[in-house]
């Protein structure tokens, strides 16, 4: 649900439009894209669609602890998923624990951080990957999966898609999990939803 479709009436119309265009029996998962504009109205429309069987699961995206706890406490259907920036360098340990409390699954929309921070050449990650005969990308995905994070690795290359799927035939041991946990800087590699300029930009998109 895009920020430009926020609010009960717009969101309701957007859901119906998506169903009409996609022509499915139902939508598997519907998320609010950003925690701005009238996201409460948007969520009410999503709850209605969920109760009507038009959507199998509903959730949010980019909702950090303050906004997430707010909506989780005042909604009728607790978000099934919260899709947020989660990767080796921003592991969101505290936020993830908060989601777990409400039964919400954390999902990473950027498990590789788009290669930022020289992601795939990090010496610790490369060392761990080599130990298992895997690529740095595979070791990074495996770390997130073992940390309870659902991942959506983005790629347009067939060979990399296949590589990303091949992460279920090995398991990182405790020592290596600790090594990769130490890479957490608790900082976004993209932007902050608390930064005034970023929020102002989102406001221009919402109008």
C-alpha positions in Angstrom: 0.0 0.0 0.0 1.8 3.1 -1.3 1.9 6.3 0.8 -0.1 8.0 -1.9 -3.0 5.6 -1.3 -3.1 6.1 2.5 -6.3 6.6 4.3 -9.4 4.3 4.6 -11.2 5.2 1.4 -8.1 5.4 -0.9 -6.7 2.2 0.6 -10.0 0.4 0.2 -10.2 1.4 -3.5 -6.5 0.5 -4.0 -7.1 -3.0 -2.7 -10.1 -3.6 -5.0 -8.1 -2.2 -7.9 -5.2 -4.6 -7.2 -7.6 -7.6 -7.0 -9.2 -6.5 -10.3 -5.8 -6.2 -12.0 -4.2 -9.3 -10.6 -7.3 -11.4 -10.8 -6.4 -13.8 -7.9 -8.8 -15.4 -5.5 -7.0 -13.5 -2.7 -3.8 -11.6 -2.0 -1.2 -13.5 0.0 0.3 -10.6 1.9 -0.5 -6.9 1.9 1.8 -4.4 3.6 1.7 -0.7 4.4 4.9 0.6 2.6 5.7 3.6 4.9 4.7 4.7 8.4 3.4 8.1 7.2 0.2 9.8 6.2 -3.1 8.2 7.5 -1.6 4.7 8.0 -4.3 3.9 10.6 -7.0 4.4 8.1 -5.0 2.4 5.6 -4.7 -0.4 8.1 -8.5 -0.4 8.9 -9.1 -1.0 5.2 -6.6 -3.8 5.2 -8.3 -5.4 8.2 -11.6 -5.3 6.4 -10.1 -7.0 3.4 -8.5 -9.6 5.7 -11.8 -10.4 7.4 -13.5 -10.6 4.1 -11.0 -13.2 2.9 -9.6 -11.0 0.2 -6.2 -10.9 1.8 -4.6 -13.8 3.6 -2.2 -11.8 5.8 -1.6 -8.1 6.5 1.3 -6.2 7.9 3.6 -3.2 7.7 6.9 -2.1 6.3 9.5 0.3 7.7 7.7 0.6 11.1 10.3 1.1 13.7 9.5 0.4 17.4 7.6 3.5 18.2 5.2 3.3 15.2 5.1 -0.5 15.4 4.1 -0.7 19.0 1.5 2.0 18.5 -0.3 0.2 15.7 0.1 -3.3 17.3 -1.7 -2.0 20.4 -4.6 -0.3 18.7 -5.4 -2.6 15.7 -7.8 -5.5 15.6 -5.5 -7.7 13.5 -1.9 -7.6 14.7 0.6 -7.2 11.8 1.8 -10.6 10.6 4.9 -9.1 9.1 7.1 -6.0 9.6 9.4 -5.6 6.6 12.4 -3.4 7.6 16.0 -2.8 6.6 17.8 -5.7 8.3 21.3 -7.0 7.4 24.7 -7.8 9.0 25.4 -4.1 9.7 21.9 -3.3 11.1 20.5 -6.3 12.9 17.7 -4.6 14.8 18.0 -6.9 17.8 15.9 -4.8 20.1 13.2 -4.1 17.5 13.1 -7.8 16.5 12.5 -8.8 20.1 9.7 -6.3 20.3 8.0 -7.8 17.2 8.4 -11.3 18.6 6.5 -10.1 21.7 3.5 -9.3 19.5 3.9 -12.4 17.3 5.0 -10.4 14.3 7.6 -11.8 11.9 10.5 -9.6 10.9 11.3 -9.6 7.2 14.4 -8.0 5.6 13.9 -6.0 2.4 17.6 -5.4 2.1 19.5 -8.4 3.4 22.6 -7.4 1.3 22.2 -3.6 1.9 22.6 -3.3 -1.8 26.3 -4.0 -1.4 26.9 -0.9 0.6 29.8 -0.8 3.2 31.7 -3.1 0.9 29.4 -5.8 2.1 30.6 -8.8 0.2 34.3 -8.1 0.9 34.0 -7.9 4.7 36.9 -10.0 6.0 34.9 -11.6 8.8 32.0 -12.5 6.5 34.5 -13.9 3.9 36.3 -16.0 6.5 33.0 -17.5 7.8 31.8 -18.2 4.3 35.0 -19.9 3.3 34.8 -22.2 6.3 31.6 -23.7 4.9 32.5 -23.6 1.2 29.9 -20.9 0.6 29.9 -17.4 -0.8 29.7 -14.3 1.4 26.1 -13.8 0.2 25.1 -17.3 1.2 26.7 -17.0 4.6 25.0 -13.6 5.2 21.6 -15.0 4.2 22.2 -18.1 6.4 23.0 -15.8 9.4 19.8 -13.9 9.0 17.7 -17.0 8.6 19.2 -18.5 11.8 18.5 -15.2 13.5 14.8 -15.6 12.8 14.7 -13.1 9.9 12.8 -13.8 6.7 14.8 -12.5 3.7 14.0 -11.2 0.3 17.3 -11.1 -1.6 16.9 -9.0 -4.8 18.7 -10.1 -8.0 18.1 -10.0 -11.7 20.7 -12.6 -12.5 19.6 -16.3 -12.7 22.9 -17.7 -11.3 22.6 -15.4 -8.2 19.0 -16.3 -7.7 20.1 -20.0 -7.6 22.9 -19.1 -5.3 20.6 -17.4 -2.9 18.3 -20.4 -2.7 21.2 -22.7 -1.8 21.4 -21.8 1.8 19.5 -24.6 3.4 22.2 -27.3 3.2 24.4 -25.9 6.0 24.2 -24.3 9.4 26.5 -21.7 11.0 27.8 -22.8 14.4 27.5 -20.7 17.5 31.0 -19.3 17.2 30.4 -18.0 13.7 27.0 -16.6 14.6 28.7 -14.6 17.3 31.4 -13.4 14.9 28.7 -12.1 12.5 26.6 -10.6 15.3 29.7 -8.5 16.1 29.4 -6.7 12.7 26.2 -4.9 13.9 26.7 -1.1 13.8 23.0 -0.5 14.7 23.0 2.2 11.9 21.0 2.4 8.7 23.0 2.3 5.4 20.2 4.0 3.6 18.3 6.7 5.5 16.5 7.3 8.8 12.8 7.6 9.2 13.5 9.9 12.1 15.4 12.4 9.9 13.3 15.6 9.3 14.5 16.0 5.7 13.7 12.3 4.9 10.2 12.7 6.4 9.7 15.9 4.5 10.5 14.1 1.3 8.0 11.4 2.0 5.4 14.1 2.6 5.9 15.3 -1.0 5.3 11.7 -2.2 2.1 11.4 -0.1 0.4 14.4 -1.8 
